[in-house]
Amino acid sequence: MTVRSYFLFFILTLCLGMTQCRQAKKERVLKLAHGLNESHPVHLGILEMARLLHEISDGQMSMDVYANGQLGQERDLMELLQIGSLDMTKVSAGAIENFVPEFKVLTLPYLFTDSTHTWNVLQGPIGKSLLAKGEKYWLRGLCFYDAGSRSFYSKEAPIETPDDLAGLKVRVMNSQSAFNMVRALGGSPTPVSFGELYTALQQGVVDAAENNPPSFYTSRHYEICKHYAIDEHTTLPDVLIASTYLWSSLNEQQRSWLQEAADRSVDFQKQAWAASVKESLFEVQKAGVKVYYPSKAPFQEKVKGLYDEFKDDPVLYELIEKIQQAANTPK
């Protein structure tokens, strides 16, 4: 037997032993996949949820986590959930709007006034209602994770006013709201998957992109883009979702364990996020990135019209008004 053959035999034997052990314990193993790398604070939050699930269920439930887009990017993973081929995933609220229309409102620029307002909404009745909206599309929301605020980064010059976006090809996620926002600000929205963005920036397919500091840092986009303007145009949470195929297969006790693990992981993830933002900004500046803090007023003025477009949809416009009113309402 060659060394390679022996190694493969060892791995297969180990996997078989783990499977038999799990079966003996009647352990339910869930599969969760996402596109982020292992150092990202959202991934750390997911690992904490997996730990809590195993602890709360006394080993009767556990979770295998596949990071780095091993099983596909956000849209691919949601489609796998819809057909029951994957149990859970993490997606941006901007990506889920293509499946659950009500999530469009979260993609509106400058919707939230500050972090307190954001979490009053996401962890309150409005957020819980939004999470439930996906069930008819086979996507059950469990909780929101902190994904901070998105800002522009660019290769050649800083984006300190909307005029600086003129003529720039700006990478956006596959979200109509993101398209509309970049157009309103004067840029040319260009859809590119996150996993292909480094190469797209490198090759000049796009001139700029927008994301939060941890994603800017962990993706290594700072190696190409040396200008980062903290305009914080959208505060877009991540959403932890489960397939309704999974949910319907669980008994009430198992559902309770899973929901509790998700809920309890949020505070841990928020703390990891705050630490990561601080570290990310420090590291990218150390690598030569110039960080700018432009006035938000000109950007806010340019995107005001995006709110008016929702007036033709009374349900969504009422939701926007409720979110805005929650700025002054305790959680």
CORRAVEN-V693945 format. One record per residue. N is the residue number from 1. PHI is phi in whole degrees, 0 to 359 (NA if undefined). NEAR is the number of other ideal C-beta (glycine too) atoms within 8 Angstrom. D_CENTER is the distance of its C-alpha to the mean C-alpha in Angstrom with 2 decimals. Layout:
# CORRAVEN-V693945
N|PHI|NEAR|D_CENTER ; N|PHI|NEAR|D_CENTER
This chain:
# CORRAVEN-V693945
1|NA|4|45.97 ; 2|289|5|44.09 ; 3|300|5|41.67 ; 4|298|6|38.77 ; 5|296|8|40.06 ; 6|297|9|40.49 ; 7|298|8|36.94 ; 8|296|8|35.54 ; 9|298|9|37.92 ; 10|297|8|36.78 ; 11|298|8|33.06 ; 12|297|8|33.92 ; 13|297|8|36.20 ; 14|298|8|33.61 ; 15|298|8|30.99 ; 16|296|8|33.76 ; 17|296|8|34.77 ; 18|296|8|31.30 ; 19|297|8|31.06 ; 20|295|8|34.54 ; 21|297|8|33.79 ; 22|295|10|30.78 ; 23|295|8|32.95 ; 24|297|6|35.76 ; 25|274|8|33.60 ; 26|57|6|32.15 ; 27|279|10|28.67 ; 28|267|9|25.82 ; 29|253|9|23.22 ; 30|263|13|19.75 ; 31|250|10|17.70 ; 32|237|15|13.93 ; 33|230|14|12.35 ; 34|206|15|9.18 ; 35|260|11|9.25 ; 36|272|11|8.90 ; 37|272|9|12.31 ; 38|287|6|14.12 ; 39|268|5|14.39 ; 40|288|12|10.79 ; 41|297|12|10.65 ; 42|290|14|7.73 ; 43|298|14|10.13 ; 44|297|11|12.90 ; 45|297|15|11.76 ; 46|293|14|11.72 ; 47|297|9|15.11 ; 48|295|11|16.37 ; 49|298|14|15.66 ; 50|298|13|17.56 ; 51|297|8|20.30 ; 52|296|12|20.66 ; 53|299|15|20.88 ; 54|295|11|23.65 ; 55|290|7|25.37 ; 56|298|9|25.32 ; 57|274|11|26.56 ; 58|56|5|29.17 ; 59|81|8|28.06 ; 60|279|10|28.15 ; 61|226|14|24.44 ; 62|214|13|22.24 ; 63|218|13|19.11 ; 64|262|8|18.84 ; 65|248|11|15.54 ; 66|247|10|15.16 ; 67|261|12|12.96 ; 68|62|8|13.27 ; 69|66|9|13.01 ; 70|303|6|16.31 ; 71|252|9|16.14 ; 72|126|9|14.45 ; 73|267|10|11.44 ; 74|306|12|8.98 ; 75|296|10|11.98 ; 76|302|9|14.32 ; 77|291|16|12.64 ; 78|294|15|12.54 ; 79|292|8|16.11 ; 80|295|13|17.06 ; 81|297|18|16.08 ; 82|295|11|18.19 ; 83|258|7|21.16 ; 84|81|9|20.88 ; 85|270|5|20.58 ; 86|217|13|17.50 ; 87|277|9|16.96 ; 88|213|16|13.29 ; 89|205|14|9.83 ; 90|239|13|6.15 ; 91|224|13|4.44 ; 92|287|12|3.24 ; 93|301|14|6.48 ; 94|292|14|8.09 ; 95|279|13|8.32 ; 96|286|15|9.58 ; 97|299|15|12.15 ; 98|288|8|14.13 ; 99|251|9|14.78 ; 100|236|10|14.97 ; 101|304|6|16.66 ; 102|299|10|16.42 ; 103|289|14|12.74 ; 104|305|11|14.26 ; 105|296|12|15.48 ; 106|290|12|12.25 ; 107|273|14|11.97 ; 108|294|13|15.47 ; 109|293|10|16.17 ; 110|59|10|17.66 ; 111|287|11|17.22 ; 112|258|10|16.93 ; 113|276|4|19.79 ; 114|196|6|18.50 ; 115|296|5|16.45 ; 116|299|6|19.03 ; 117|300|11|18.73 ; 118|305|11|14.94 ; 119|280|9|15.36 ; 120|302|13|18.61 ; 121|283|12|16.83 ; 122|291|10|13.78 ; 123|261|9|16.08 ; 124|256|10|19.08 ; 125|302|5|20.60 ; 126|296|12|18.54 ; 127|297|11|15.23 ; 128|296|8|17.06 ; 129|294|8|18.54 ; 130|296|11|15.35 ; 131|299|13|14.07 ; 132|282|9|17.50 ; 133|296|11|17.54 ; 134|280|14|15.91 ; 135|300|9|18.77 ; 136|287|5|21.07 ; 137|252|8|18.69 ; 138|68|11|18.60 ; 139|232|16|15.06 ; 140|259|12|15.38 ; 141|285|13|12.71 ; 142|254|12|13.36 ; 143|193|11|11.49 ; 144|255|14|8.84 ; 145|247|15|7.43 ; 146|290|12|8.09 ; 147|235|10|6.09 ; 148|62|10|9.56 ; 149|242|9|11.10 ; 150|267|11|11.18 ; 151|220|14|14.66 ; 152|274|13|16.85 ; 153|232|15|18.19 ; 154|214|14|21.20 ; 155|272|9|23.92 ; 156|264|5|27.24 ; 157|207|6|27.20 ; 158|290|9|25.13 ; 159|254|14|23.63 ; 160|258|7|25.31 ; 161|219|8|26.19 ; 162|303|9|25.20 ; 163|299|6|28.34 ; 164|288|10|26.90 ; 165|274|14|24.47 ; 166|302|7|27.52 ; 167|83|4|27.91 ; 168|270|12|24.69 ; 169|273|10|22.53 ; 170|251|16|18.97 ; 171|294|13|16.12 ; 172|230|13|13.66 ; 173|290|10|11.03 ; 174|283|8|12.85 ; 175|219|12|12.89 ; 176|299|8|16.34 ; 177|296|12|15.42 ; 178|294|13|14.21 ; 179|302|11|17.48 ; 180|297|10|19.50 ; 181|294|14|18.32 ; 182|296|13|19.17 ; 183|297|10|22.41 ; 184|299|10|23.31 ; 185|273|12|23.04 ; 186|103|9|25.28 ; 187|266|12|23.16 ; 188|249|9|22.93 ; 189|292|10|19.46 ; 190|227|10|19.08 ; 191|285|9|16.46 ; 192|216|11|15.65 ; 193|293|8|13.21 ; 194|299|11|11.25 ; 195|293|7|13.59 ; 196|257|8|16.56 ; 197|291|14|15.87 ; 198|304|10|17.96 ; 199|294|8|20.89 ; 200|297|11|20.53 ; 201|293|15|20.81 ; 202|299|7|23.58 ; 203|270|6|25.52 ; 204|81|6|25.26 ; 205|297|9|23.50 ; 206|230|13|21.46 ; 207|261|9|22.63 ; 208|204|16|19.52 ; 209|208|13|15.75 ; 210|213|11|13.33 ; 211|190|10|10.44 ; 212|277|11|10.26 ; 213|302|13|13.01 ; 214|300|13|11.59 ; 215|291|11|9.92 ; 216|300|15|13.26 ; 217|283|14|15.20 ; 218|292|11|13.91 ; 219|280|11|13.89 ; 220|66|7|17.45 ; 221|295|13|17.28 ; 222|296|14|19.49 ; 223|292|5|22.25 ; 224|251|9|22.62 ; 225|262|14|21.45 ; 226|257|8|23.63 ; 227|231|14|22.83 ; 228|229|15|19.88 ; 229|256|15|20.39 ; 230|278|9|18.58 ; 231|265|10|18.85 ; 232|49|9|15.60 ; 233|289|14|15.72 ; 234|227|14|12.55 ; 235|253|10|10.83 ; 236|247|11|7.62 ; 237|286|13|5.94 ; 238|270|12|3.26 ; 239|235|15|6.08 ; 240|268|15|8.32 ; 241|232|16|10.84 ; 242|241|13|14.28 ; 243|290|15|16.78 ; 244|293|10|19.65 ; 245|296|10|21.93 ; 246|297|12|20.86 ; 247|302|10|21.14 ; 248|289|6|24.56 ; 249|273|5|25.78 ; 250|269|10|25.28 ; 251|277|5|28.03 ; 252|299|6|27.68 ; 253|296|6|27.83 ; 254|294|12|25.07 ; 255|298|10|22.78 ; 256|297|8|23.64 ; 257|300|13|22.90 ; 258|295|14|19.43 ; 259|295|9|18.51 ; 260|296|10|20.14 ; 261|297|13|18.33 ; 262|296|12|14.88 ; 263|298|9|16.26 ; 264|288|10|17.95 ; 265|283|14|15.08 ; 266|296|14|13.28 ; 267|298|7|15.96 ; 268|300|11|15.94 ; 269|295|15|12.25 ; 270|297|10|12.91 ; 271|293|8|15.97 ; 272|296|11|14.45 ; 273|295|16|12.04 ; 274|301|9|15.19 ; 275|294|9|17.19 ; 276|290|13|14.85 ; 277|300|12|14.84 ; 278|299|8|18.61 ; 279|295|9|19.07 ; 280|298|13|16.98 ; 281|296|11|19.02 ; 282|296|8|22.15 ; 283|291|10|21.66 ; 284|290|14|20.92 ; 285|291|10|23.92 ; 286|297|6|25.97 ; 287|273|8|25.23 ; 288|102|6|26.66 ; 289|280|12|23.87 ; 290|265|9|25.14 ; 291|255|10|22.90 ; 292|241|10|23.93 ; 293|233|5|23.51 ; 294|289|12|24.71 ; 295|296|4|25.85 ; 296|278|9|23.28 ; 297|305|6|26.14 ; 298|297|10|26.75 ; 299|291|15|23.13 ; 300|299|10|23.15 ; 301|296|7|26.47 ; 302|292|10|25.38 ; 303|260|14|22.55 ; 304|304|8|24.62 ; 305|295|7|25.66 ; 306|295|13|22.25 ; 307|291|8|22.81 ; 308|296|7|26.22 ; 309|296|8|24.93 ; 310|275|11|23.68 ; 311|295|6|27.22 ; 312|282|4|28.21 ; 313|240|7|25.86 ; 314|304|5|27.23 ; 315|295|7|24.70 ; 316|290|12|21.63 ; 317|292|10|23.71 ; 318|295|8|24.77 ; 319|296|11|21.21 ; 320|300|13|20.62 ; 321|297|8|23.87 ; 322|296|9|22.99 ; 323|296|12|19.82 ; 324|295|8|22.03 ; 325|293|8|24.74 ; 326|291|12|22.54 ; 327|299|9|22.62 ; 328|247|4|26.05 ; 329|246|7|25.60 ; 330|299|3|25.22 ; 331|292|6|22.66
